Amino acid sequence: RADAQRLQQANRSLRSDVERLQHELEAMRKSHTAQELNPFPNGAKGNWKKCKDMPTGMICAQTVLIRGKVYVGGGGVMILDSDDDYLIRQYSPTDDRWSTLPPAPVRLFGMGEL
């Protein structure tokens, strides 16, 4: 009887873990979307415009704007042993295009700033 109860508890715990992971994966699928803000168009309130999606979603990523291009790095895709922790992506607003730059020499996940 005690073994059956332990098995049921382990099964409930496993189901809970699977549901949590499914929720996190769904959030990752949504995290690749990009939006551009035009804060003051002709003196009016700001507005948002949908941009091309990033090739993959990233969590904990940092962004920086340099010479009109957006650079995203330091994030990951929550997959163990993924090379995405070394990626830096570049977005060109004028072309609405993402590019993947050469991998960084060190793992960037969790870094504070680019």
DSSP file with accessible surface (Angstrom, degrees, kcal/mol):
  #  RESIDUE AA STRUCTURE BP1 BP2  ACC     N-H-->O    O-->H-N    N-H-->O    O-->H-N    TCO  KAPPA ALPHA  PHI   PSI    X-CA   Y-CA   Z-CA
    1    1 A R     >        0   0  214      0, 0.0     4,-2.0     0, 0.0     5,-0.2   0.000 360.0 360.0 360.0 -43.2    0.0    0.0    0.0
    2    2 A A  H  >  +     0   0   50      1,-0.2     4,-2.3     2,-0.2     5,-0.2   0.890 360.0  52.5 -64.7 -37.4    2.8    2.4    0.9
    3    3 A D  H  > S+     0   0  113      1,-0.2     4,-2.4     2,-0.2    -1,-0.2   0.903 108.1  51.0 -65.1 -39.2    4.6    1.7   -2.4
    4    4 A A  H  > S+     0   0   45      2,-0.2     4,-2.4     1,-0.2    -2,-0.2   0.904 110.0  49.7 -65.5 -38.6    1.4    2.5   -4.3
    5    5 A Q  H  X S+     0   0   98     -4,-2.0     4,-2.4     2,-0.2    -2,-0.2   0.913 111.0  48.9 -66.7 -41.7    1.0    5.8   -2.5
    6    6 A R  H  X S+     0   0  151     -4,-2.3     4,-2.5     2,-0.2    -2,-0.2   0.906 111.4  50.6 -63.7 -38.6    4.6    6.7   -3.3
    7    7 A L  H  X S+     0   0  127     -4,-2.4     4,-2.4     2,-0.2    -2,-0.2   0.924 110.2  49.0 -65.5 -42.0    4.1    5.8   -6.9
    8    8 A Q  H  X S+     0   0  106     -4,-2.4     4,-2.4     2,-0.2    -2,-0.2   0.912 111.8  49.3 -63.7 -41.5    0.9    8.0   -7.1
    9    9 A Q  H  X S+     0   0  108     -4,-2.4     4,-2.4     2,-0.2    -2,-0.2   0.925 111.6  48.5 -64.2 -42.8    2.8   10.9   -5.5
   10   10 A A  H  X S+     0   0   59     -4,-2.5     4,-2.6     1,-0.2    -2,-0.2   0.901 110.8  51.7 -63.5 -39.3    5.7   10.5   -7.9
   11   11 A N  H  X S+     0   0   77     -4,-2.4     4,-2.5     2,-0.2    -2,-0.2   0.920 110.2  48.0 -64.6 -43.3    3.2   10.4  -10.8
   12   12 A R  H  X S+     0   0  124     -4,-2.4     4,-2.2     2,-0.2    -2,-0.2   0.921 112.7  49.3 -63.1 -41.6    1.5   13.6   -9.7
   13   13 A S  H  X S+     0   0   58     -4,-2.4     4,-2.3     2,-0.2    -2,-0.2   0.921 110.9  49.3 -64.4 -41.5    4.8   15.3   -9.3
   14   14 A L  H  X S+     0   0  105     -4,-2.6     4,-2.5     2,-0.2    -2,-0.2   0.928 110.2  50.6 -64.6 -43.4    5.9   14.2  -12.8
   15   15 A R  H  X S+     0   0  130     -4,-2.5     4,-2.5     1,-0.2    -1,-0.2   0.910 110.0  51.1 -60.2 -40.7    2.7   15.4  -14.3
   16   16 A S  H  X S+     0   0   70     -4,-2.2     4,-2.3     1,-0.2    -1,-0.2   0.919 110.4  48.7 -63.4 -42.5    3.1   18.8  -12.6
   17   17 A D  H  X S+     0   0   64     -4,-2.3     4,-2.5     2,-0.2    -2,-0.2   0.909 111.0  50.3 -63.7 -41.4    6.7   19.1  -14.0
   18   18 A V  H  X S+     0   0   66     -4,-2.5     4,-2.5     2,-0.2    -2,-0.2   0.932 110.7  49.2 -63.8 -43.3    5.5   18.2  -17.5
   19   19 A E  H  X S+     0   0  124     -4,-2.5     4,-2.1     2,-0.2    -1,-0.2   0.913 111.1  50.1 -63.3 -40.9    2.8   20.8  -17.3
   20   20 A R  H  X S+     0   0  118     -4,-2.3     4,-2.4     1,-0.2    -1,-0.2   0.936 111.5  48.2 -63.6 -43.6    5.3   23.5  -16.1
   21   21 A L  H  X S+     0   0   83     -4,-2.5     4,-2.6     1,-0.2    -2,-0.2   0.894 109.6  52.6 -65.3 -38.1    7.7   22.6  -18.9
   22   22 A Q  H  X S+     0   0  121     -4,-2.5     4,-2.2     2,-0.2    -1,-0.2   0.916 109.8  49.4 -62.7 -40.8    4.9   22.8  -21.5
   23   23 A H  H  X S+     0   0  139     -4,-2.1     4,-2.1     2,-0.2    -2,-0.2   0.922 111.7  48.3 -63.2 -44.5    4.0   26.2  -20.2
   24   24 A E  H  X S+     0   0   59     -4,-2.4     4,-2.1     1,-0.2    -2,-0.2   0.900 110.6  51.1 -64.5 -39.6    7.6   27.4  -20.4
   25   25 A L  H  X S+     0   0   88     -4,-2.6     4,-2.2     2,-0.2    -1,-0.2   0.901 108.6  51.5 -65.4 -38.7    8.0   26.0  -24.0
   26   26 A E  H  X S+     0   0   82     -4,-2.2     4,-1.5     1,-0.2    -1,-0.2   0.916 109.3  50.5 -63.8 -40.4    4.8   27.9  -25.0
   27   27 A A  H  X S+     0   0   52     -4,-2.1     4,-1.1     1,-0.2    -1,-0.2   0.899 108.6  53.0 -63.4 -38.1    6.3   31.1  -23.6
   28   28 A M  H  < S+     0   0   18     -4,-2.1     3,-0.5     1,-0.2     4,-0.3   0.902 104.4  55.2 -64.4 -39.5    9.5   30.4  -25.5
   29   29 A R  H >< S+     0   0  141     -4,-2.2     3,-0.6     1,-0.2    -1,-0.2   0.872 111.4  45.1 -61.1 -34.6    7.6   30.1  -28.8
   30   30 A K  H >< S+     0   0  133     -4,-1.5     3,-1.3     1,-0.2    -1,-0.2   0.689  96.8  75.6 -80.7 -19.0    6.1   33.5  -28.2
   31   31 A S  T 3< S+     0   0   43     -4,-1.1    27,-0.5    -3,-0.5    -1,-0.2   0.489  80.0  71.1 -78.4   0.1    9.3   35.1  -27.1
   32   32 A H  T <  S+     0   0   52     -3,-0.6    22,-3.1    -4,-0.3    -1,-0.2   0.507  73.1 108.3 -91.5  -2.8   10.7   35.4  -30.7
   33   33 A T    <   -     0   0   74     -3,-1.3     2,-0.4    20,-0.2    20,-0.1  -0.433  54.3-156.1 -75.7 148.9    8.2   38.1  -31.8
   34   34 A A  E     -A   51   0A  19     17,-0.5    17,-2.4    -2,-0.1     2,-0.4  -0.972  10.3-173.3-128.8 142.4    9.6   41.6  -32.3
   35   35 A Q  E     -A   50   0A  97     -2,-0.4     2,-0.4    15,-0.2    15,-0.2  -0.979  13.7-145.2-132.9 145.2    7.8   44.9  -32.2
   36   36 A E  E     -A   49   0A  71     13,-2.8    13,-2.3    -2,-0.4     2,-0.5  -0.937  12.5-148.3-112.6 132.9    9.1   48.4  -33.0
   37   37 A L  E     -A   48   0A  78     -2,-0.4    11,-0.2    11,-0.2     3,-0.1  -0.871   9.9-166.5-103.3 127.4    8.0   51.4  -31.1
   38   38 A N  E     -A   47   0A  74      9,-2.7     9,-1.7    -2,-0.5    -2,-0.0  -0.908  15.1-170.6-104.6  97.6    7.7   54.8  -32.8
   39   39 A P  S    S+     0   0   61      0, 0.0     7,-0.2     0, 0.0    -1,-0.1   0.820  71.8  19.5 -69.2 -31.2    7.4   56.9  -29.5
   40   40 A F    >   +     0   0  164      5,-0.1     3,-0.9    -3,-0.1     2,-0.7  -0.464  68.3 179.6-139.0  66.5    6.5   60.3  -31.0
   41   41 A P  G >  S-     0   0   21      0, 0.0     3,-2.2     0, 0.0    -3,-0.0  -0.581  82.0 -27.1 -73.4 111.8    5.1   60.1  -34.5
   42   42 A N  G 3  S-     0   0  176     -2,-0.7     3,-0.1     1,-0.3    -2,-0.0   0.845 121.5 -56.5  53.3  38.1    4.3   63.7  -35.5
   43   43 A G  G <  S+     0   0   75     -3,-0.9    -1,-0.3     1,-0.2     3,-0.1   0.462 111.7 119.6  78.6  -0.8    3.8   64.7  -31.9
   44   44 A A  S <  S-     0   0   56     -3,-2.2    -1,-0.2     1,-0.2     3,-0.1  -0.266  75.9 -72.3 -86.5 179.2    1.1   62.1  -31.3
   45   45 A K        -     0   0  192     -5,-0.1    -1,-0.2     1,-0.1    -5,-0.1  -0.338  64.3 -89.9 -66.0 155.7    1.1   59.2  -28.9
   46   46 A G        -     0   0   40     -7,-0.2     2,-0.3    -6,-0.1    -1,-0.1  -0.133  41.4-160.5 -65.6 160.0    3.5   56.4  -29.7
   47   47 A N  E     -A   38   0A  79     -9,-1.7    -9,-2.7    -3,-0.1     2,-0.3  -0.964  10.5-129.5-140.3 159.7    2.5   53.4  -31.7
   48   48 A W  E     -A   37   0A 164     -2,-0.3     2,-0.4   -11,-0.2   -11,-0.2  -0.857  14.2-163.7-111.0 146.3    3.9   49.9  -32.2
   49   49 A K  E     -A   36   0A 115    -13,-2.3   -13,-2.8    -2,-0.3     2,-0.2  -0.994  25.0-117.8-130.2 133.6    4.6   48.1  -35.5
   50   50 A K  E     -A   35   0A 106     -2,-0.4   -15,-0.2   -15,-0.2     2,-0.2  -0.515  34.2-166.6 -69.3 132.3    5.1   44.3  -35.9
   51   51 A C  E     -A   34   0A   5    -17,-2.4   -17,-0.5    -2,-0.2     2,-0.1  -0.659  36.5 -70.5-110.5 172.7    8.6   43.4  -37.2
   52   52 A K        -     0   0  112     -2,-0.2    -1,-0.1     1,-0.1     2,-0.1  -0.378  60.0-108.4 -62.2 139.2    9.9   40.2  -38.6
   53   53 A D        -     0   0   55    -20,-0.1   -20,-0.2     1,-0.1    45,-0.2  -0.360  31.0-105.0 -68.4 149.7   10.2   37.5  -35.9
   54   54 A M        -     0   0   19    -22,-3.1    -1,-0.1     1,-0.1     3,-0.1  -0.383  34.2-111.5 -65.1 153.3   13.6   36.4  -34.5
   55   55 A P  S    S+     0   0   77      0, 0.0     2,-0.3     0, 0.0    -1,-0.1   0.863  98.7   6.5 -57.9 -37.3   14.6   33.0  -35.9
   56   56 A T  S    S-     0   0   51    -25,-0.1     2,-0.1   -24,-0.1   -27,-0.1  -0.982  85.1-104.7-141.1 153.5   14.2   31.5  -32.4
   57   57 A G        -     0   0    8     -2,-0.3     2,-0.3   -29,-0.1   -25,-0.2  -0.435  35.3-162.9 -73.4 152.7   12.9   32.8  -29.1
   58   58 A M        -     0   0   15    -27,-0.5     2,-0.3    -2,-0.1     3,-0.2  -0.985   7.3-150.8-135.8 147.7   15.4   33.7  -26.4
   59   59 A I  B    S+B   76   0B  50     17,-2.5    17,-1.6    -2,-0.3    19,-0.1  -0.857  78.2  14.3-113.2 155.0   15.1   34.2  -22.6
   60   60 A C  S    S+     0   0   79     -2,-0.3    50,-0.5    15,-0.2     2,-0.2   0.773  88.1 156.7  58.7  27.2   17.2   36.5  -20.4
   61   61 A A        -     0   0   35     -3,-0.2     2,-0.3    15,-0.1    13,-0.2  -0.506  33.5-143.3 -83.9 155.4   18.6   38.2  -23.5
   62   62 A Q  E     -C   73   0C  70     11,-3.3    11,-2.1    -2,-0.2     2,-0.3  -0.857  13.1-156.3-112.3 151.5   20.1   41.8  -23.6
   63   63 A T  E     +C   72   0C  96     -2,-0.3     2,-0.3     9,-0.2    51,-0.2  -0.934  11.3 180.0-128.8 154.0   19.7   44.3  -26.4
   64   64 A V  E     -C   71   0C  51      7,-1.7     7,-2.9    -2,-0.3     2,-0.6  -0.987  21.5-137.1-148.8 146.0   21.7   47.2  -27.6
   65   65 A L  E     +C   70   0C 117     -2,-0.3     2,-0.4     5,-0.2     5,-0.2  -0.939  26.6 173.5-107.1 120.5   21.2   49.7  -30.4
   66   66 A I  E >   -C   69   0C  80      3,-2.6     3,-1.9    -2,-0.6    -2,-0.1  -0.986  67.9 -22.3-131.4 120.6   24.4   50.6  -32.4
   67   67 A R  T 3  S-     0   0  245     -2,-0.4    -1,-0.1     1,-0.3     3,-0.1   0.868 127.2 -47.9  48.5  45.6   24.3   52.7  -35.5
   68   68 A G  T 3  S+     0   0   47      1,-0.2     2,-0.4    24,-0.0    26,-0.3   0.509 117.4 105.0  81.0   3.8   20.7   51.9  -36.3
   69   69 A K  E <   -C   66   0C  66     -3,-1.9    -3,-2.6    23,-0.1     2,-0.5  -0.931  63.2-134.5-119.7 144.8   20.9   48.2  -35.8
   70   70 A V  E     -CD  65  91C  38     21,-2.4    21,-3.2    -2,-0.4     2,-0.4  -0.834  16.6-161.6 -98.5 131.1   19.6   46.1  -32.8
   71   71 A Y  E     -CD  64  90C  50     -7,-2.9    -7,-1.7    -2,-0.5     2,-0.4  -0.946   4.9-170.0-114.7 132.1   21.9   43.5  -31.4
   72   72 A V  E     +CD  63  89C   8     17,-2.8    17,-3.0    -2,-0.4     2,-0.3  -0.984  25.2 127.2-124.2 128.0   20.5   40.7  -29.2
   73   73 A G  E     +CD  62  88C   0    -11,-2.1   -11,-3.3    -2,-0.4    15,-0.2  -0.961  34.1  70.6-162.4 178.0   22.6   38.3  -27.2
   74   74 A G  S    S+     0   0    1     13,-0.6    36,-1.9     1,-0.3    37,-0.4   0.517  81.2 102.0  81.8   3.6   23.2   36.9  -23.8
   75   75 A G        -     0   0    0     12,-0.3    -1,-0.3    34,-0.2     2,-0.3  -0.470  53.2-153.9-107.6-176.5   20.1   34.8  -23.8
   76   76 A G  B     -B   59   0B   0    -17,-1.6   -17,-2.5    -2,-0.2   -15,-0.1  -0.884  25.4-121.4-147.6-179.8   19.4   31.2  -24.4
   77   77 A V        -     0   0   15     -2,-0.3     3,-0.1     2,-0.2   -20,-0.1   0.215  51.4-111.5-114.4  12.8   16.7   28.9  -25.6
   78   78 A M  S    S+     0   0   84      1,-0.2     2,-0.5   -19,-0.1   -20,-0.0   0.794  76.7 128.1  62.7  30.4   16.4   26.7  -22.4
   79   79 A I    >   -     0   0  111      3,-0.0     3,-1.3     0, 0.0    -2,-0.2  -0.975  63.7-116.7-117.0 124.2   17.9   23.6  -24.2
   80   80 A L  T 3  S+     0   0  160     -2,-0.5     0, 0.0     1,-0.3     0, 0.0  -0.273  96.2  10.7 -59.8 142.2   20.8   22.0  -22.4
   81   81 A D  T 3  S+     0   0  165      1,-0.2     2,-0.3     2,-0.0    -1,-0.3   0.789  90.8 158.1  61.0  30.4   24.1   22.0  -24.4
   82   82 A S    X   -     0   0   20     -3,-1.3     3,-0.9     1,-0.1    -1,-0.2  -0.666  44.2-146.0 -86.3 139.3   22.6   24.5  -26.9
   83   83 A D  G >  S+     0   0  127     -2,-0.3     3,-2.0     1,-0.2     4,-0.2   0.559  85.9  89.8 -77.4  -6.3   25.0   26.6  -28.9
   84   84 A D  G >   +     0   0   35      1,-0.3     3,-1.4     2,-0.2    -1,-0.2   0.724  69.9  73.6 -64.2 -20.3   22.4   29.4  -28.8
   85   85 A D  G <  S+     0   0   12     -3,-0.9    23,-2.8     1,-0.2    24,-0.4   0.659  98.8  47.8 -65.1 -13.5   24.1   30.6  -25.6
   86   86 A Y  G <  S+     0   0   81     -3,-2.0    18,-2.9    21,-0.2    -1,-0.2   0.409  91.9 113.0-103.3  -1.9   26.9   31.9  -27.9
   87   87 A L    <   -     0   0   21     -3,-1.4   -13,-0.6   -12,-0.2     2,-0.4  -0.446  42.7-171.0 -79.9 147.0   24.7   33.6  -30.4
   88   88 A I  E     -D   73   0C  38     13,-0.4    13,-2.8   -15,-0.2     2,-0.4  -0.995  13.1-159.5-129.1 126.1   24.4   37.3  -31.2
   89   89 A R  E     -DE  72 100C  11    -17,-3.0   -17,-2.8    -2,-0.4     2,-0.4  -0.841   1.7-153.0-106.4 146.0   21.6   38.3  -33.5
   90   90 A Q  E     -DE  71  99C  29      9,-3.1     9,-2.8    -2,-0.4     2,-0.5  -0.965   5.2-161.5-119.8 132.0   21.5   41.5  -35.5
   91   91 A Y  E     -DE  70  98C  11    -21,-3.2   -21,-2.4    -2,-0.4     7,-0.2  -0.956   4.6-158.2-116.0 130.8   18.2   43.2  -36.6
   92   92 A S  E  >> - E   0  97C   3      5,-2.6     4,-1.5    -2,-0.5     5,-1.4  -0.913   0.9-166.6-105.5 107.6   18.1   45.8  -39.3
   93   93 A P  T  45S+     0   0   39      0, 0.0    -1,-0.1     0, 0.0   -24,-0.1   0.853  87.9  57.1 -62.8 -32.3   15.0   47.9  -39.0
   94   94 A T  T  45S+     0   0  129    -26,-0.3   -25,-0.0     1,-0.2    -2,-0.0   0.869 120.3  28.7 -68.0 -33.7   15.4   49.4  -42.4
   95   95 A D  T  45S-     0   0   96     -3,-0.4    -1,-0.2     2,-0.2     3,-0.1   0.499  98.5-133.3 -98.6 -10.2   15.4   45.9  -44.1
   96   96 A D  T  <5 +     0   0   66     -4,-1.5     2,-0.4     1,-0.2    -2,-0.1   0.949  62.6 135.3  50.5  53.7   13.2   44.3  -41.4
   97   97 A R  E   < -E   92   0C 121     -5,-1.4    -5,-2.6   -45,-0.1     2,-0.4  -0.993  49.1-146.5-138.7 137.9   15.7   41.4  -41.4
   98   98 A W  E     -E   91   0C  32     -2,-0.4     2,-0.3    -7,-0.2    -7,-0.2  -0.835  16.0-172.6 -99.7 141.8   17.5   39.3  -38.8
   99   99 A S  E     -E   90   0C  29     -9,-2.8    -9,-3.1    -2,-0.4     2,-0.6  -0.964  20.1-133.9-128.8 148.4   21.1   38.1  -39.2
  100  100 A T  E     -E   89   0C  75     -2,-0.3   -11,-0.2   -11,-0.2   -13,-0.0  -0.913  23.9-148.8-102.3 123.3   23.0   35.7  -37.0
  101  101 A L        -     0   0   51    -13,-2.8   -13,-0.4    -2,-0.6     3,-0.1  -0.383  37.3 -72.6 -83.7 167.0   26.5   36.9  -36.3
  102  102 A P        -     0   0  108      0, 0.0    -1,-0.2     0, 0.0   -14,-0.1  -0.256  67.4 -88.1 -56.6 147.6   29.5   34.6  -35.7
  103  103 A P        -     0   0   94      0, 0.0   -16,-0.2     0, 0.0   -19,-0.1  -0.237  43.2-110.4 -59.8 145.7   29.4   32.9  -32.3
  104  104 A A        -     0   0   16    -18,-2.9     4,-0.1     2,-0.1   -19,-0.0  -0.384  22.6-120.8 -69.9 155.0   30.9   34.7  -29.4
  105  105 A P  S    S+     0   0  130      0, 0.0     2,-0.3     0, 0.0    -1,-0.1   0.680  95.5  39.8 -73.8 -15.5   34.1   33.1  -28.0
  106  106 A V  S    S-     0   0   93    -20,-0.1     2,-0.2   -21,-0.1    -2,-0.1  -0.919  99.8 -89.6-130.3 158.3   32.5   32.7  -24.5
  107  107 A R        -     0   0  143     -2,-0.3   -21,-0.2     1,-0.1   -22,-0.1  -0.476  35.4-168.1 -66.2 131.1   29.0   31.6  -23.4
  108  108 A L    >   +     0   0   21    -23,-2.8     3,-2.0    -2,-0.2   -22,-0.1   0.538  38.9 127.5-101.5  -8.5   26.8   34.7  -23.1
  109  109 A F  T 3  S+     0   0   75    -24,-0.4   -34,-0.2     1,-0.3   -49,-0.1  -0.242  80.7   9.6 -58.6 132.2   23.8   33.4  -21.2
  110  110 A G  T 3  S+     0   0   54    -36,-1.9    -1,-0.3   -50,-0.5   -35,-0.1   0.544  87.5 151.7  80.3   7.5   23.0   35.4  -18.1
  111  111 A M    <   -     0   0   46     -3,-2.0    -1,-0.2   -37,-0.4     3,-0.1  -0.354  46.3-133.8 -70.1 153.4   25.4   38.3  -18.9
  112  112 A G  S    S+     0   0   58      1,-0.2     2,-0.3   -50,-0.0    -1,-0.1   0.887  77.1   1.0 -77.5 -39.7   24.4   41.7  -17.6
  113  113 A E              0   0  160    -51,-0.1    -1,-0.2   -49,-0.0   -49,-0.1  -0.986 360.0 360.0-147.3 156.4   25.0   43.8  -20.6
  114  114 A L              0   0   75     -2,-0.3   -51,-0.1   -51,-0.2   -43,-0.0  -0.651 360.0 360.0 -86.0 360.0   26.1   43.5  -24.2
